[in-house]
Amino acid sequence: MADRFQITYQVQADSIERAKEIAESIRVEQTVEMPIETLPAQGVSSLGEIEEITPSDRPDLWILTISYPQSVTGDDLTQSLNTLFGNISLYPGIRILDADDSFFSRRFSGPSFGLSGLRTLLNRDKDLPLSCTALKPVGLTPDELADLALQFTRGGINIIKDDHGIANQRSAPFKERVAACSKAVREGEQYTGNKTLYFPNITTSPSEVKNRYFEAVELGADGVLVCPQLTGLEIISELAELKQVPVMAHPAFSGGYIIHETHGFLPEFYYGKLWRALGADAVIYPNAGGRFTLSLETCLAMNKQMVGDFCGFRSSAPTPAGGIHVDSIPGLLKRYGRDICYLIGGSLYQDSDGVEKATKKFTKLLEG
């Protein structure tokens, strides 16, 4: 089926008959969007085709597979996303579970650096996990944020990112902040003799994101953080294609797509497959047992999807976050392994010995 691609859905229906009705609606809504009886002959070839309808382990949920002609997307990335979850996103009880490789291979390029590229930039052994932390809170001055960056770097952290809420506030204007933090990281590297990467947050209006990217690079940043659900998903791909520095994707504003069991996207597909295909070198996701609600099973599935074989794409660095405590690292290493980047923020700030000593403890645990 080189001329077609398949999308797998979970739909909520009280009978096989109702599931068939929903499948029929999906194949029309996502392509021609008009009553079939009024469809001109030249539009028939654009329709989706129902390939399979099977029951799930719940009596009210059904699994549908529908194939679509490659031509409906025009090989355009934005239109591909529209075909994936356009008008049907307005229907209740539809969840995207998967799309086959032929959906991705013609339109997506994957990460430009990926997990292996991050390790190369850091001179980090391939058998060691990566460490990450966040500069916060909003309201600190550039000098105060830079001082934190210096302490984290002296503690041996691999990646320092801005908190996703730090943008271009008067308290820490973007250019001043990035310049100060980049300089502080370089200073801290002189103390440790090791590389640390600084990723400022460049999330802003879609028309300005690239300008922030180039400004960040010019000011000495080693990568960038972006919230693609706020800027538009395709920005991941546009930044990845620039190939100057790695792109870390943050899940802010995406919760409505992944937290519902019967609507939106399966998290491992959304973060693990789609964001990887778009080009995220690292993908932050809410870790099980933290402040958010994803299960351990889901987190394990996301990790596997981000680093497993997929269309020849480089692996994205799975980056669990959201309430991870330093003392949980030994258990997480057993659970998640080493092809991963652990992001800890609050726990390092809470340590009474200060963030530098807390970071040293964190990095030592990762290498144990």
Stockholm file with secondary structure:
# STOCKHOLM 1.0

chainA/1-368         MADRFQITYQVQADSIERAKEIAESIRVEQTVEMPIETLPAQGVSSLGEIEEITPSDRPDLWILTISYPQSVTGDDLTQSLNTLFGNISLYPGIRILDADDSFFSRRFSGPSFGLSGLRTLLNRDKDLPLSCTALKPVGLTPDELADLALQFTRGGINIIKDDHGIANQRSAPFKERVAACSKAVREGEQYTGNKTLYFPNITTSPSEVKNRYFEAVELGADGVLVCPQLTGLEIISELAELKQVPVMAHPAFSGGYIIHETHGFLPEFYYGKLWRALGADAVIYPNAGGRFTLSLETCLAMNKQMVGDFCGFRSSAPTPAGGIHVDSIPGLLKRYGRDICYLIGGSLYQDSDGVEKATKKFTKLLEG
#=GR chainA/1-368 SS CTTEEEEEEEEECSSHHHHHHHHHHHHHHTTTCSCGGGCCGGGGGGSCEEEEEEECSSTTEEEEEEEEEGGGGTTCHHHHHHHHHSGGGGSTTEEEEEECHHHHHTTCCCCSSHHHHHHHHHTCCTTSCEEEEEECCTTCCHHHHHHHHHHHHHTTCSEEEECTTCSSCTTSCHHHHHHHHHHHHHHHHHHHSSCCEEECBCCCCTTTHHHHHHHHHHTTCSCEEECHHHHCTHHHHHHHTTCSSCEEECCTTCHHHHSCSSSEECHIIIIIIIHHHHTCSEEEEECTTSSSCCCHHHHHHHHHHHHSCCTTCCCCEEEEESSCCGGGHHHHHHHHCSSSEEECCHHHHHCTTCHHHHHHHHHHHHTC
#=GC SS_cons         CTTEEEEEEEEECSSHHHHHHHHHHHHHHTTTCSCGGGCCGGGGGGSCEEEEEEECSSTTEEEEEEEEEGGGGTTCHHHHHHHHHSGGGGSTTEEEEEECHHHHHTTCCCCSSHHHHHHHHHTCCTTSCEEEEEECCTTCCHHHHHHHHHHHHHTTCSEEEECTTCSSCTTSCHHHHHHHHHHHHHHHHHHHSSCCEEECBCCCCTTTHHHHHHHHHHTTCSCEEECHHHHCTHHHHHHHTTCSSCEEECCTTCHHHHSCSSSEECHIIIIIIIHHHHTCSEEEEECTTSSSCCCHHHHHHHHHHHHSCCTTCCCCEEEEESSCCGGGHHHHHHHHCSSSEEECCHHHHHCTTCHHHHHHHHHHHHTC
//
